[in-house]
């Protein structure tokens, strides 16, 4: 059943939302029949105008009928409810988990894709498709500056953005930070470039190392070209980033064994934006860096956190519970979500 849902969402994500909503309306009418529109709207917590659109569609499909006493389900409607029950239980189960996670983290929205990206690499691609879909919904028309982080997950996200994002929009992608001592393919500069290429947008690069000494840091900030890009990053209205496992990220950043020993001693479990944190969200280690600071996130209009896999569940939970701004949207997978919800 997971694969059925995944393929349907891949080809028609809007259809899944419409199916879920209409099924919920039809099922509620079946439970409450005969029921009037006002009471039904209150029960479903939607406006009567929105509900009228759905009930009109269900009536035209001969799934409900209306009388003076209210709406009720037809025999064909009952057949549809019975035929879809198993599929919708699975589909609504994922949606229920999304609501539970969003409520647990007290964040704007959570999207869960089927599978575990630790075991199935294609799941990361599915998360990338969800990011593309979500940005289409959230990005305002006109100019948008999108600050992006680096990493393997972000590289997959970049490959799944499409030129639909650029319709009626002027997109500028910028790295949220300087380079890390890692493969060029997953550096933030490269991710910004790839996103611009796939969407038809523009990009700017930040040609400075992320980890620099205090002596090097201050002179770099005086360079006009660096000041210009940092100013653009400061005006970004969108941030897309991932969340990493602390020790895995330390190795990726080529941190010394002494530094890694410090992280272990301070019980660091996760990393984001160069900040290492423990399970309570306390920052236990910070890498000197040039670019977007974690304290500036709250001022951004749109924040997408993209991270999945059972191995990242603890890091995701700590970050989303204690650090993430409350208007953050989390895109994750069942591997991470199921572990978090079991606690």
PyMOL commands that set and color helices and strands:
alter all, ss='L'
color gray80, all
select helices_A, chain A and resi 2-11+13-32+37-44+48-60+75-105+122-138+152-159+163-166+184-186+188-199+214-221+224-234+246-252+257-265+294-299+310-322+334-342
alter helices_A, ss='H'
color red, helices_A
select strands_A, chain A and resi 64-67+70-73+109-113+142-148+169-175+202-204+238-241+244-245+270-272+275-277+283-286+302-306+328-333
alter strands_A, ss='S'
color yellow, strands_A
deselect
rebuild
show_as cartoon
